[in-house]
């Protein structure tokens, strides 16, 4: 009899669990919904029951499917600064989400420099005096293993290393207490756009300290790509196709830890190929966004093999996101790595890595890059000036997405030509070429090492040389003092460019 009662109780328990009306965690109070796109709500409920959703003055209903899922769409809406609510019910169960706005939603991803919180940013105290961006909202979940570095994960962290438990959080308003943990780059990016456009801005911050690019790409996408399928081999922690440093850190975290889920690739971890995508990106694909800002690369810049493949790998991610979101022109803006002079981060490859990031601008449409080599920290991989970084990213969005007549970038090299004993370099966004400091131009070289004299002539750079060099370098050191800027005081990208010739003599 006790066994029968236990069996019946289990059945009722299962039904009670199945009956629970629920939404993904990123649907919450204070949320920003994407304007000008169909608005989508979805979740779980009891099979065959009716879910009723009221949004603004509109009502939609959906029958819960056998797999317990339901989904409704509402027509696209214009931006709206007036708080609204959504009421969702299934029988007697009800969920109400309040204080929701309609505007533009931007995804913020990458590693620690995107994650870097406002409370550690150099302008934070000043910003607190002027806080008041009620139309700036953010979804800033914590993730399993956050701030746990050179030690083994606890049992509680191990249990959260599942795609449906890895990120946990709710939408928040931006005020003096909540912005402390918000991505500083994301905050300044969003604040700039909200101010210029008088538009609600929602920021989704899924950045993970130390994360390689590979974790943010779909595992299926990696497997199906001939160039990168080797990154999905079994036993990922010992896979030489992945960055060494991230595998060493994962080993430290997992080697004696209990309760960590595993599959054919090996133990789950934030750095595992495809894991952050499965935990954070894939669940959100049903929710439209305006675009992506990306600050990542330090973990992929420590070995020459990883540096040389980075532009291809990043392009794979961008095109995959656009396909999955069904948004072929979705803007994607990234931060070029800064300056550093530290053997701890194997920074000898950073000049080449920065150039791979620059060249990606020429091969992918609807993208932009914020240069940050002028505001680096000589002995720290985490420069604390994130305000300039965020606002430089915002310039690209203001120009390309919002139609402002702004110069989005510092000078980007177009070509270098040798003629009559001179190398002449022309630039895109080079109007008003000048220097950020000193009386002479710093950073130009024909061998990547020894500085040579250069002059500004009619928004070009002119360099006297005895013979035509094969290449011209600018800022080709991990820690660079290159000082070329344009009329907007925006720094030129560091670069290596082939020198052509028009000299007939």
RAURSUL-V163372 format. One record per residue. N is the residue number from 1. BURIAL is # if it has 16 or more other ideal C-beta (glycine too) atoms within 10 Angstrom, else .. Layout:
((N,BURIAL) (N,BURIAL))
This chain:
((1,.) (2,.) (3,.) (4,.) (5,.) (6,.) (7,.) (8,.) (9,.) (10,.) (11,.) (12,.) (13,.) (14,.) (15,.) (16,.) (17,.) (18,.) (19,#) (20,.) (21,#) (22,.) (23,.) (24,.) (25,#) (26,#) (27,#) (28,#) (29,#) (30,#) (31,#) (32,#) (33,#) (34,#) (35,#) (36,.) (37,#) (38,.) (39,#) (40,.) (41,#) (42,#) (43,#) (44,#) (45,#) (46,#) (47,.) (48,.) (49,#) (50,.) (51,#) (52,.) (53,#) (54,#) (55,#) (56,.) (57,.) (58,.) (59,.) (60,.) (61,.) (62,#) (63,.) (64,#) (65,.) (66,.) (67,.) (68,#) (69,.) (70,#) (71,.) (72,#) (73,.) (74,#) (75,.) (76,.) (77,#) (78,.) (79,#) (80,#) (81,.) (82,.) (83,.) (84,#) (85,.) (86,#) (87,.) (88,#) (89,#) (90,#) (91,.) (92,.) (93,.) (94,.) (95,#) (96,.) (97,#) (98,.) (99,.) (100,#) (101,#) (102,#) (103,#) (104,#) (105,#) (106,#) (107,#) (108,#) (109,#) (110,#) (111,#) (112,#) (113,#) (114,#) (115,#) (116,#) (117,#) (118,#) (119,.) (120,.) (121,#) (122,.) (123,.) (124,#) (125,.) (126,.) (127,#) (128,.) (129,.) (130,.) (131,#) (132,.) (133,#) (134,.) (135,#) (136,#) (137,#) (138,#) (139,#) (140,#) (141,#) (142,.) (143,#) (144,#) (145,#) (146,.) (147,.) (148,#) (149,.) (150,.) (151,.) (152,.) (153,#) (154,.) (155,.) (156,.) (157,#) (158,#) (159,.) (160,#) (161,#) (162,.) (163,#) (164,.) (165,.) (166,#) (167,#) (168,.) (169,#) (170,.) (171,#) (172,#) (173,#) (174,#) (175,.) (176,.) (177,.) (178,#) (179,#) (180,.) (181,#) (182,#) (183,#) (184,#) (185,#) (186,#) (187,#) (188,#) (189,#) (190,#) (191,#) (192,#) (193,#) (194,#) (195,.) (196,.) (197,#) (198,.) (199,#) (200,#) (201,#) (202,#) (203,#) (204,#) (205,#) (206,#) (207,#) (208,#) (209,#) (210,#) (211,#) (212,#) (213,#) (214,#) (215,#) (216,#) (217,#) (218,#) (219,#) (220,.) (221,#) (222,#) (223,.) (224,.) (225,#) (226,.) (227,.) (228,#) (229,.) (230,.) (231,#) (232,#) (233,#) (234,.) (235,.) (236,#) (237,#) (238,.) (239,#) (240,.) (241,#) (242,#) (243,#) (244,.) (245,#) (246,#) (247,#) (248,.) (249,#) (250,#) (251,.) (252,#) (253,#) (254,#) (255,.) (256,.) (257,#) (258,.) (259,.) (260,#) (261,.) (262,.) (263,.) (264,.) (265,#) (266,#) (267,#) (268,#) (269,#) (270,#) (271,#) (272,#) (273,#) (274,#) (275,#) (276,#) (277,#) (278,#) (279,#) (280,#) (281,#) (282,.) (283,#) (284,#) (285,.) (286,.) (287,#) (288,#) (289,#) (290,#) (291,#) (292,#) (293,#) (294,#) (295,#) (296,#) (297,#) (298,#) (299,#) (300,#) (301,#) (302,#) (303,.) (304,.) (305,.) (306,#) (307,#) (308,.) (309,#) (310,#) (311,#) (312,.) (313,#) (314,#) (315,.) (316,#) (317,#) (318,#) (319,.) (320,#) (321,#) (322,#) (323,.) (324,#) (325,#) (326,.) (327,#) (328,.) (329,.) (330,#) (331,#) (332,#) (333,#) (334,#) (335,#) (336,#) (337,#) (338,#) (339,#) (340,#) (341,.) (342,.) (343,.) (344,.) (345,#) (346,#) (347,#) (348,.) (349,#) (350,#) (351,#) (352,#) (353,#) (354,#) (355,#) (356,#) (357,#) (358,#) (359,.) (360,#) (361,#) (362,.) (363,.) (364,.) (365,.) (366,#) (367,#) (368,#) (369,#) (370,#) (371,#) (372,#) (373,#) (374,#) (375,#) (376,#) (377,#) (378,.) (379,.) (380,.) (381,#) (382,#) (383,#) (384,.) (385,#) (386,#) (387,#) (388,#) (389,#) (390,#) (391,#) (392,#) (393,#) (394,#) (395,#) (396,#) (397,#) (398,#) (399,#) (400,#) (401,#) (402,.) (403,.) (404,.) (405,.) (406,#) (407,#) (408,#) (409,#) (410,#) (411,#) (412,#) (413,#) (414,.) (415,.) (416,#) (417,#) (418,#) (419,.) (420,.) (421,.) (422,#) (423,#) (424,#) (425,#) (426,.) (427,#) (428,.) (429,#) (430,#) (431,.) (432,.) (433,#) (434,.) (435,.) (436,#) (437,.) (438,.) (439,.) (440,.) (441,#) (442,#) (443,#) (444,#) (445,#) (446,#) (447,.) (448,.) (449,.) (450,.) (451,#) (452,#) (453,.) (454,#) (455,.) (456,.) (457,.) (458,.) (459,.) (460,#) (461,#) (462,.) (463,#) (464,.) (465,.) (466,.) (467,.) (468,#) (469,#) (470,.) (471,.) (472,#) (473,#) (474,#) (475,#) (476,#) (477,#) (478,#) (479,#) (480,#) (481,.) (482,#) (483,#) (484,#) (485,#) (486,#) (487,.) (488,.) (489,.) (490,#) (491,#) (492,#) (493,#) (494,#) (495,#) (496,#) (497,#) (498,.) (499,#) (500,.) (501,.) (502,.) (503,.) (504,.) (505,.))
